[in-house]
Amino acid sequence: MAGLRERQKADRETRILRAAATRFRADGYRAVRIEDLAEAAEVSVGTVYNYYRTKGDILIATVAMEVEEVLAQGAAILDAPPPGVADAILRLIGGYYDHSLEYLSKEMWRTAMALAIEAPDTPNGRRYAALDAALAAQVTDLLLRLQERGEVRAEVDARAVGQVLFNNLNMMFLEFVKDDGMTLQDLHAAVARQTRPVARLIATRTGQGDAP
């Protein structure tokens, strides 16, 4: 019985988040009311409030849903990274970017970032920071995996370089969501131009791969 209740609870929460993703995209985050989300999710307003206190909580939870799926995709890449340091890094980063608009629009991302920056010590601010930290750790773990495989030079501080790469991909994502005219293709191209020279600097001869 307890298992059934947990599944029902998870199903209701997923419905609320998917309704939020749809309505926030269609009508804009600020225009949507909790009542609208309840109707779209086919639950009562009280049920929504059982899960989330504010609309901001729902938005950050939607970000978490997106990032958790991205981390799962990234874990599969870490299990078997493609050969070549540049190709492996760009495969991981590319997966992050390609999934970024699955549930959120650029406007939703801007709002979520603003919520996290304006109130970093709130539960939402801390949750957003934790999601960022998980992504940064995955980038670092990829470099460590490539180092174990002999593709990243042994003397390279993989943790430091991983943080640098994450900081750059994060800043470029900020530029992407700020500019409604910037496409995912533009973002991929810009980050590839920035990442490949770094990859060449840290790669062994084996890790140079075939990336141009």
N, C-alpha and C positions, 0 to 999 in steps of 0.2 A: 504493500500500500504506500509506504514511504517513497519507494522508487517511482511509483506512478505520480505522486504529488510533485516530486522534484521535476519529473519530465513535463508535467503540465505547467509548472512554474517557469521552467526554461522556455517552453513554447510561447507562453504569454509574453515573456520578456523579449524574445526574438521578434514576435509580431509587433510589439510596441516600437522596437528599434527600426525594423524595416518600414513601418508606417512613418516614422520620423524621417528616415532617409528620403522616402518618396515625397512627403509633404514639404519638408524643408527645401528640397530641390525645386519643387514646383512653385511654391508660394513665397519662398524666402523665410529664413529662420525667424525673423522678428514678427512676421505676419501670422505665423501659425500659433494657435492656442493649444493648451493641453487637451481641451475638449475635442479639438479637431483630430488630435492624435488618437484619443480614445476611440472616437468614431471609426477612424481608418483601421485601427487594430482590432475592432470589434470587441472591446472590453469597456468596462465602466471607467469613469473618471477616477473613482476611488481606487480602482486597481492600478491605474497609472501611478497614482500617488503612493501606493504601497511599495512601488519599486523606486521611484524617483521623486525627490522633493521639488525640483525645479526643471525648467526647460534646458538650462545649462547642463544639469546632470545627464539629461537624455542625450544631448549633443556629445558630451565627452564619452558617454557610453557607446555612442555610435562610432566615434574615433577608435575606441578600444576594440570594438568588433572588427573594424577594418585592419587595425594593426595586428591583432591576434591571427587573422587569416594570413596576413603578409609574413608574419614570423613563421607560420607553419610551412608556407611555400619556401621561405628561405632555409628552413631546416632541411628540406629535401635537397637543396643545392649544396649545403654543407656536407651532406652525406656523400655526395659524388660531384665535387666541383669540376667544371670543364677545365681542360688543360689551358695553361697560360694565365698569368696573374691578371692581366688587364681584362681578359675575357671573363674570368671568374668573378672579379669585382663588379664588372658592368652587368653581368647576368643577375647578380644579387640586387644591385641598386635598381636595375631596370624593372625587376619584379615589384620592388617597392613602389616605383612611380606608376607602373601600369595598373596597379590595383588601387591607386590613391583616389580615383574618382568613381570607384565602384559604388560606394554608399554616400560619399560627400561631394558636394559641389565646391568650387573655389570659395564661394561666399561662406559656406559652412566651415571650411578650413580656417578662413580668416577669423571668423567668430570664435572658433575653438581656441586658436592661438591667442587671441586677445583675452579670453577668459583665463587661460593658464598664466599669461604674463601679468595681467592685472592683479591676480590673486594667487600667487605661487604657493602660499602656505595653507590654502583651502584643500579639502579632499580632491576637488577637481584639478587644481593646480598640481598637486602631488601625483595624481594618477597620470596626468599628461606627461609629467617629467619621467615617471617610471616607464611609460611606453617608449619615450625617446631613449632612455637608458637601455631598454631591452633591444632596440634596433641597433644602437651603438655597439652593444656587446656582440651582436650577431656579426656585424662587419669585422670586428676584432677577431672573433672566433674563426671566420673564414681565413683571415691572414695567418692565424696560427696553424690552421689546417694545411694551408699551402706551404707554410714553413716546414711543417713535419714532412710534407711530401717532397721537399727539396726544391721548391719553386721560388720561395722567398729566401733571400740570403740570411744565413744563420745569425749574423751580427745585427740585423735589423730589429729594432724594438717594435714588434708587431702590434702591441697594445697602443703605443703612442701613435703609430701611423694609422691604425684603425680608427682612432678617435679623430685624427685630422681628416681622414676620408669621410667619416660620418658628419663631422661639422660642415664640410663643404657640401655634401649631398643635401644636408638639412637646410643650409643657407640657400642653395639653388632651388630647393622646393619652395622656400619662402618667396623667392623671386617669381616662381611659377604661379603661385596662388595669388600674388599681388597683381599680376598682369593678366587680365582676362583674354588678351590677344595671344598670349604665349601658348603654343601647343605642346602636347607631350613629346612630339617629334623634336621640337626645338629644345626642350629640356634634355632629352636623351643626347642630342648632338653636343650641347654645351658641356654636359657633365663628362661625356666621353673625351672631349678635347682636353679637359682638365685632369682626368684620371689617368689617361694613358702615359703621360710623362712620369707621373709618380710611380706607376706600375713598373716602368722600365728601370727606374732608379733602384727599386727594391728587389727586382727579380734576378734570379740566377739565370744562367744561359738556358737551362731547361724551362724556366718559367717565362721566358720571353714570348713563347707561343708564336702565333701567326697574326696577332692583332696589328693593324696598320698603325 
